[in-house]
Amino acid sequence: MLDFDGDESERRVRSLELAVRVLGMVSSRLEDRESFASAVAKSDRRRLDSILAVIERGKPESKVAAVRILESAAVDAETKLAMAECEQLLLRLLNLVAPETDLALLDASLSCLIQISVSKRAKTRLVALRSIRRLAQLLSAPTSTVPVTEKALKLLEVASSVKEGRAALCGDAACLESVLQKVFKVSGAATEHAVATLWSACCLFGDQRAREVVAECNGVAKMLLLMQSNCPAPVRQMAGDLLRTCKASSRPPCLSSYDTKTTHIMPF
C-alpha cells in the first residue's frame, strides 16, 4: 500500500479521490475495456494500491467510485483472478460488508465481490477470509434492503459452490436460519439464491447439522409452500429435494403421510 503520513498523507488522498472520481465517470464509456482492466489490476500494482487507499481513507462517495472502478475492470477471467489473488483488495471489500456501512458503498462492495468471485480459487479465498460470518450478520440486520439482501444471498450461493464454503456454512446454524428466513417475502431472486444455498448444504454436501437446522426452523412447511408457488422449475426441484431431506431429519419425522405433489397448505 502507499505509505502516507501527516498532512502530506491527507493531500495525497484528496488528490487520489479526485482522480478516482474522474476515472469513475469515464470508465463506463471506454471502448477498450481490456486495456483499462490491465491498467487498473495487472500492469502496475501502484495503481491498484492507490484505489485501495481511497477505499480505506476516502470520503464515502469516493469510496463508491473506487469500488465501481474495480468492478468495471473485472471484465475477463484473468483480471478477476488477479483481483482475487490480492488479499488486501478482498479484505478492503469484506470490511465494508457490514450493516453500518453506507448503503451505496455496501451495495457496490457486494456487487464487486460477486463480479470477481468466479474461479474456484477466488471462492475459496473468500471463504477463508470469513465472508460467510459477515454475510450472515448482514442478512440478520433489520436495515438490509432488498438489493443488499439479494446480493448477500448471491454471495452465499457462490461460496456454497465449493466444499470449503459448504463446510463453513454448515458450521454456522445462525447463518442457515437467516438464509431460510429469506426464502419468502424478499424477492424472486432472493428466493432462488436462498434455496440454492440451502440445497448445496443439505443435499449436495449432505450435512446432517444443516438438515436438522432447516427442519427445526419450519423448513418442511416452507418448502411445501414454495413447491406450490409459481417458482422456476429448477427452484421447485431443489425445494422438493430439500423437503425430502428435511422430513427425514425432523425429530420426530413429520408430515410423513403428505403427498408433496398434491398437498395444499395456507400461506403463513
ChimeraX attribute file (.defattr): number of C-alpha atoms within 10 A of each C-alpha:
attribute: neighborCount
match mode: 1-to-1
recipient: residues
	/A:1	13
	/A:2	14
	/A:3	6
	/A:4	13
	/A:5	10
	/A:6	7
	/A:7	9
	/A:8	10
	/A:9	13
	/A:10	14
	/A:11	13
	/A:12	17
	/A:13	22
	/A:14	17
	/A:15	12
	/A:16	19
	/A:17	25
	/A:18	14
	/A:19	15
	/A:20	22
	/A:21	19
	/A:22	13
	/A:23	14
	/A:24	20
	/A:25	13
	/A:26	10
	/A:27	18
	/A:28	13
	/A:29	9
	/A:30	11
	/A:31	9
	/A:32	9
	/A:33	17
	/A:34	15
	/A:35	13
	/A:36	19
	/A:37	23
	/A:38	17
	/A:39	15
	/A:40	24
	/A:41	24
	/A:42	17
	/A:43	13
	/A:44	11
	/A:45	12
	/A:46	14
	/A:47	16
	/A:48	21
	/A:49	17
	/A:50	21
	/A:51	27
	/A:52	22
	/A:53	22
	/A:54	25
	/A:55	24
	/A:56	16
	/A:57	14
	/A:58	19
	/A:59	13
	/A:60	17
	/A:61	14
	/A:62	24
	/A:63	25
	/A:64	24
	/A:65	23
	/A:66	30
	/A:67	29
	/A:68	22
	/A:69	24
	/A:70	27
	/A:71	22
	/A:72	18
	/A:73	26
	/A:74	24
	/A:75	17
	/A:76	13
	/A:77	13
	/A:78	15
	/A:79	20
	/A:80	23
	/A:81	19
	/A:82	15
	/A:83	25
	/A:84	23
	/A:85	14
	/A:86	14
	/A:87	13
	/A:88	14
	/A:89	20
	/A:90	22
	/A:91	15
	/A:92	16
	/A:93	21
	/A:94	20
	/A:95	15
	/A:96	20
	/A:97	25
	/A:98	18
	/A:99	19
	/A:100	12
	/A:101	13
	/A:102	14
	/A:103	17
	/A:104	13
	/A:105	23
	/A:106	23
	/A:107	21
	/A:108	24
	/A:109	27
	/A:110	25
	/A:111	20
	/A:112	21
	/A:113	27
	/A:114	18
	/A:115	18
	/A:116	24
	/A:117	23
	/A:118	16
	/A:119	14
	/A:120	15
	/A:121	14
	/A:122	22
	/A:123	25
	/A:124	20
	/A:125	20
	/A:126	24
	/A:127	24
	/A:128	13
	/A:129	14
	/A:130	14
	/A:131	22
	/A:132	23
	/A:133	16
	/A:134	18
	/A:135	25
	/A:136	23
	/A:137	16
	/A:138	22
	/A:139	25
	/A:140	18
	/A:141	15
	/A:142	8
	/A:143	13
	/A:144	17
	/A:145	13
	/A:146	14
	/A:147	16
	/A:148	23
	/A:149	25
	/A:150	24
	/A:151	23
	/A:152	30
	/A:153	28
	/A:154	22
	/A:155	24
	/A:156	27
	/A:157	23
	/A:158	24
	/A:159	29
	/A:160	28
	/A:161	19
	/A:162	17
	/A:163	18
	/A:164	17
	/A:165	26
	/A:166	27
	/A:167	17
	/A:168	20
	/A:169	26
	/A:170	25
	/A:171	14
	/A:172	16
	/A:173	17
	/A:174	16
	/A:175	23
	/A:176	22
	/A:177	21
	/A:178	20
	/A:179	27
	/A:180	22
	/A:181	20
	/A:182	21
	/A:183	22
	/A:184	16
	/A:185	10
	/A:186	15
	/A:187	14
	/A:188	15
	/A:189	16
	/A:190	24
	/A:191	23
	/A:192	24
	/A:193	24
	/A:194	26
	/A:195	25
	/A:196	25
	/A:197	27
	/A:198	29
	/A:199	25
	/A:200	25
	/A:201	28
	/A:202	24
	/A:203	20
	/A:204	15
	/A:205	18
	/A:206	15
	/A:207	17
	/A:208	16
	/A:209	16
	/A:210	28
	/A:211	26
	/A:212	20
	/A:213	22
	/A:214	28
	/A:215	24
	/A:216	15
	/A:217	16
	/A:218	15
	/A:219	25
	/A:220	23
	/A:221	19
	/A:222	21
	/A:223	24
	/A:224	23
	/A:225	19
	/A:226	20
	/A:227	23
	/A:228	15
	/A:229	10
	/A:230	10
	/A:231	14
	/A:232	11
	/A:233	10
	/A:234	12
	/A:235	20
	/A:236	20
	/A:237	14
	/A:238	19
	/A:239	25
	/A:240	20
	/A:241	16
	/A:242	27
	/A:243	23
	/A:244	15
	/A:245	22
	/A:246	29
	/A:247	21
	/A:248	17
	/A:249	20
	/A:250	19
	/A:251	11
	/A:252	8
	/A:253	11
	/A:254	14
	/A:255	13
	/A:256	10
	/A:257	6
	/A:258	11
	/A:259	10
	/A:260	17
	/A:261	10
	/A:262	9
	/A:263	11
	/A:264	13
	/A:265	11
	/A:266	6
	/A:267	8
	/A:268	6
